[in-house]
Amino acid sequence: MTEHESTQILMQVLCLLAAAATASWWVMAYPMRVAPKASIHFSLANLCVLIGMLLYTQRTDQPSYLYWFTADVMILLGLSTLRWGAQRLYRLPSSKLFDLTVITMAAILMLLVTPQRTEAVYLVSILSLAASILFFGLARDHLHAFRDTFTAFATNWLVIPIALIGCLFLLRPIILLFFPDKITVFATLNTADAKPTLWVYIILILLVNILIVGNSINKLVTKILTLANRDALTGIWNRHSLDKQLQHIHSSWHTSNIPYCILLIDLDHFKAINDNWGHAMGDIVLEKSANAINNVIRNDDFLCRYGGEEFLILLPNCTLEQAHQMASRCQQVLADLIIDTGENKLVITASIGCAIVTPDTPIKHILARADKAMYSAKKAGRNCIETAA
């Protein structure tokens, strides 16, 4: 097999990979509906790269805006779309304005010369610098997306490969600065000299798409875990997540002997709200109540929806007096809620039971004590705070 034939085979493999990635992400976007907005961006990104690569293969010694300028712009558009897809996936602020500015500046600089082989060093350098900026931006996006959900070690290993790709593109202008005769390795893909570049592109397409697939799976898993541990209506923690958190706080108490308290909050006359104004209004009351309570608790406190109209707060490192103060604040923010039914304003009150951990209280009994105190508050006339005996 001649060098030229092996180059053609590598080019076919490269195009096949890009085409397969384009189709696969399109399938993810529409039939499968897996992060559709992000997936369609990833599909378009691979398509732009595929078009750019195909145009590269048509370059000759003759000037051509299509095979030089358009091909380079398509590659940059593909990298930008890849970044926009990642931002969609992780709900990050869009960088479209910045990225389009980078592409526009690169395009203007490219148009300053005639698009032909004799200007290849200049054109490849501009393309590489713009591509490195986009990849560094992509790495930064992933850093922001991962650092809140992964350890620093895991985050670095997920971000470093993307940053290294940016470094690779940044390295090309430096190589050409000292070895301009190596331009045929980078500028065209239809010669025997392009074999190293083709191998690099093949690895990059595989690596980038594998990273994106891994990131998408991570996003789905995180979403599933969130749905499993969060209340669908209010967005706060649910009862399923309470057991783990309570066990953790109880274990810390055994170790440090620092007490913790539980507040069990029951919205008064909630059934009447559902009966008089419907369940939709009841849902609004629950949402607003959860948000109001969530805004007054401390950073280390744990708020969950315990039952239909019941909320539970775990208060680590808390005395009984501090727990009563927190209960009073919760009652106040609930009373301050403005809920308009169209006829009149609803007044929200709550009966609250308070319990503090004691040496002779098993973990499963402290919840029962808080529950008993809450029912005592309801029997006492509601809209009051009772402490477990």
Secondary structure, 3 states (H helix, E strand, C coil): CCHHHHHHHHHHHHHHHHHHHHHHHHHHHCCCCCCHHHHHHHHHHHHHHHHHHHHHCCCCCCCCHHHHHHHHHHHHHHHHHHHHHHHHHHCCCCCHHHHHHHHHHHHHHHCCCCCCHHHHHHHHHHHHHHHHHHHHHHHHHHHHHHCCCCCHHHHHHHHHHHHHHHHHHHHHHHHHHHCHHHHHHHHCCCCHHHHHHHHHHHHHHHHHHHHHHHHHHHHHHHHHHHHHHECCCCCCECHHHHHHHHHHHHHHHHHHCCCCEEEEEEECCHHHHHHHHCHHHHHHHHHHHHHHHHHHCCCCCEEEECCCCEEEEEECCCCHHHHHHHHHHHHHHHHCCCEECCCCEECCCEEEEEEECCCCCCHHHHHHHHHHHHHHHHHCCCCCEEECC
